[in-house]
Amino acid sequence: MVILKILVIEDDHFSREGLTKILSSEGYEVSVAENGEEGFEKAISEHYDLIITDLMMPFMDGMKLLSRLKSMECDTPVIVITAYSSIDNMLSVYQLGGIEVLEKPFEIHELFNLIKRIL
């Protein structure tokens, strides 16, 4: 059985821990980062099957993270989660290579459906 690796980049402790617990319970191997800088370093130093990142974070936001991943030709699919959804943000996410934008709060089944579709 192949275990898929997911990197969760989320500055909110409770959201990060909740995502980790839920994804782990489904059999995914989960790594975490508390901000975009830490997430970027992990994303380029290890292989992940999927990255889930918040949009608004200190040090490096989700847009900057996507831009830097794109410049490094990282082909790992990225789901962006945000409470600050707008048409401009969504278009920018897609232009920078993000696969999907998931608005907070979201239902867990929405996330799992996205993950299954992407992977």
N, C-alpha and C positions, 0 to 999 in steps of 0.2 A: 504494500500500500504506500503510495506517495503522499507525503505530508506537505501541504502547500504552506509557504511562508508569507506572512503578511506583516508589513511594517505599519504601525499606527503612530501618526504624528499628531499630537493633541496637547495643548498647553493646560487644559483644565484637568486636574487630577481625577475628579470623579468620572468624567467622560472617558478619559484614557483607561482608567481601571475597569469601568463597565464594559467598554469595547473589548478589552483584553480578556476579561472573564467570559464574555459571550462567545467570542471567536474561538478561544481555547476550548470551550465546552463543545464546540462543533468539530474539533479535531485539527484546527489550524495551529501552526506554530507561529506565535505572535512575538514580535519585538516591538519595543516602544521607544519613542523620543518625545521629550517635553517641549521642543520648539523646532522651528524650521532648520536652524543651523545644525543641531544634533541629528535631525532626520536626514538632512542632505548628506552628512558624513556617513551615516549608516547606509543610505541608499546607494552610494557609490562604492562602498567598501565591501558590501555583501550582496548576494543575489536574493531578491524577493520576487514572489510571484505577483504580488499586489501591494500597492501603497494606498493607505487611507490617511488623508491629511485634513486638518482643519484649515480654514481660509485665514482667519484672523488670529495671529500668534505674535508673541514678542520675538525680537532678534531677526527673524526672517518670516514673512507671511507666506501663505500658500501660493500666491502668484509668483513671488520671487523664487520660491522653491521650484515650482513648475518650470520657470524660465531657466533656472540653473540646471535642472535635470535635462531639459531639452538641449541646452548647449553642450552637455556631456554625452548627448546621444543615448541617454538612458531610455530603454524601450519598455520599462516596467509600467503596466497600466496603473493609473492614479484615479482614485475616487476622491473628490473634494466634498467635505461636509462643512456646512456653514449655516449660521443663523442670519447672515447678512446677504441673502440672495437678491440679486437684481439682474436684469437683462445684461447690463454691461459686465458684471462679474461673471455671469454664465458664459457669455461670448468669449471673454478673456481666458477663462479656464479651458474652453475647447480649443481656442487658437494656440494655447501654450501646450497642448497635448493631453490635457485631462480627459478622461473617458466619460465621466459623469459627475453631476453636482447633486448632492443629496441635502435637502433642507432640514435643519434642526427645528423642532424635534421631529424625528422620524421613527417609524415603526421598525422593529428589528427584522421582520420578514421582508421589508423593502430592501434593507442592506443585504440580507442573504440572497434575495432574488438577483440583485445587481452582481454580487460576487459570483454566483453560479453562472450568470450570463457571460460575465467577463472571462472567467477562468474555464 
